[in-house]
């Protein structure tokens, strides 16, 4: 069953997902819609990264023949002028289709996995660095102990 969100619910949902205020999300959405309309009017196409391509196809602006439904009309068709208009066409990217059909993870999931991998790698590097520091300190401590033992042996041998 389709879910119909009110504009308020839509903005609240996006705000919650992105840790933003509802007003900021709304402002962003209004700016995005204005941008999309301007691109479609100026260039008849807008590529939406990770989502798809929206095209405005020019239609109308010409005469067309349509069935004449007037009673008693001798002509079976009549000629009318169709005002020019833009018809929208949308095609999704392959990655969006794959995400939708469960064949690929979402961009957000990918980013989370990448961040987790980075943190794990940084942690591994830091653990190696800490282990190296501990090894160096242990060697320094061992050298100090050996010097101390050598001095003690030297004093004992002088004392005999």
C-alpha positions in Angstrom: 0.0 0.0 0.0 1.3 3.4 -0.9 2.3 5.8 1.8 1.3 9.4 1.4 3.3 11.8 3.5 2.2 15.4 4.2 4.9 18.0 3.5 5.5 18.4 7.2 6.0 14.6 7.7 8.3 14.5 4.7 10.5 17.3 6.0 10.5 15.9 9.6 11.5 12.5 8.2 14.4 13.9 6.2 15.5 16.1 9.1 15.6 13.2 11.5 17.6 11.1 9.0 20.2 13.8 8.5 20.4 15.4 12.0 19.2 18.7 10.7 16.4 21.0 11.6 13.1 20.7 9.7 13.3 24.3 8.5 16.7 23.8 7.1 15.6 20.7 5.2 12.5 22.6 3.9 14.7 25.5 2.7 17.1 23.0 1.0 14.2 21.2 -0.7 12.6 24.5 -1.9 16.0 25.5 -3.3 16.4 22.1 -5.0 13.0 22.3 -6.6 13.7 25.8 -7.9 17.1 24.6 -9.2 15.5 21.6 -11.0 12.8 23.7 -12.6 15.3 26.3 -13.8 17.6 23.5 -15.3 14.6 21.9 -17.0 13.4 25.2 -18.5 16.9 26.2 -19.6 18.4 22.9 -20.7 15.4 20.4 -20.8 17.4 17.9 -18.7 18.8 17.6 -15.2 21.0 14.7 -14.0 20.3 13.8 -10.4 23.4 12.1 -9.0 22.8 8.5 -7.7 19.2 8.9 -8.7 18.5 9.4 -12.4 17.8 11.8 -15.2 14.8 14.0 -15.6 14.0 15.3 -19.1 11.5 17.9 -20.2 10.3 17.0 -23.6 8.6 19.8 -25.6 5.2 18.8 -26.9 2.3 20.6 -28.6 2.7 24.0 -30.3 1.0 22.6 -33.4 -2.3 21.7 -35.0 -3.8 18.2 -34.5 -6.8 16.4 -35.8 -9.1 15.0 -33.2 -12.5 13.2 -33.6 -15.4 15.5 -34.1 -18.0 14.6 -31.5 -20.3 17.5 -32.4 -23.9 16.3 -33.2 -24.7 16.7 -36.9 -21.2 17.5 -37.9 -20.3 16.4 -41.4 -16.5 16.2 -40.8 -15.4 13.2 -38.8 -12.4 15.1 -37.4 -11.7 18.6 -36.6 -8.5 20.6 -36.4 -7.5 22.1 -33.1 -4.3 23.9 -31.9 -2.5 22.2 -29.0 -0.7 24.7 -26.8 3.0 24.1 -26.2 3.9 22.3 -23.0 6.7 20.3 -21.4 6.2 16.6 -20.7 8.5 15.1 -18.1 10.4 11.8 -18.5 12.4 10.2 -15.8 15.0 7.4 -16.0 16.8 6.0 -13.0 20.5 5.2 -12.8 21.6 1.5 -12.8 23.0 1.9 -9.3 19.6 3.2 -8.0 17.8 0.2 -9.6 20.4 -2.2 -8.1 19.8 -0.6 -4.6 16.1 -0.8 -5.1 16.3 -4.5 -6.0 18.7 -5.4 -3.2 21.7 -6.1 -5.5 23.8 -3.2 -4.1 24.0 -1.4 -0.8 22.9 2.2 -0.5 25.4 5.1 -0.7 24.8 5.8 3.0 25.5 2.2 4.0 28.6 2.3 1.8 29.9 5.5 3.5 29.2 3.9 6.9 31.2 0.8 5.9 34.1 2.9 4.5 34.2 5.0 7.8 34.2 1.8 9.9 37.1 0.4 7.8 39.0 3.7 8.2 38.5 3.7 11.9 39.6 0.0 12.2 42.7 0.8 10.1 43.5 3.8 12.2 43.1 1.8 15.3 45.3 -1.0 14.0 48.0 1.6 13.1 47.7 3.2 16.5 48.0 -0.1 18.3 51.1 -1.0 16.3 52.6 2.5 17.2 51.8 2.0 20.8 53.3 -1.5 20.8 56.5 -0.1 19.2 56.7 2.6 21.8 56.2 0.0 24.6 58.9 -2.2 23.1 61.3 0.7 22.9 60.6 1.7 26.5 61.1 -1.9 27.6 64.5 -2.0 25.8 65.5 1.3 27.4 64.4 0.0 30.8 66.3 -3.3 30.2 69.4 -1.2 29.2 69.1 0.9 32.4 68.8 -2.3 34.5 71.8 -3.9 32.9 73.9 -0.7 33.6 72.7 -0.7 37.2 73.6 -4.4 37.6 77.0 -3.8 36.0 77.6 -1.0 38.5 76.5 -3.2 41.4 78.8 -6.0 40.2 81.7 -3.5 39.8 81.2 -2.2 43.3 81.0 -5.7 44.7 84.1 -6.8 42.8 86.0 -3.7 44.2 84.8 -4.3 47.7 86.3 -7.9 47.8 
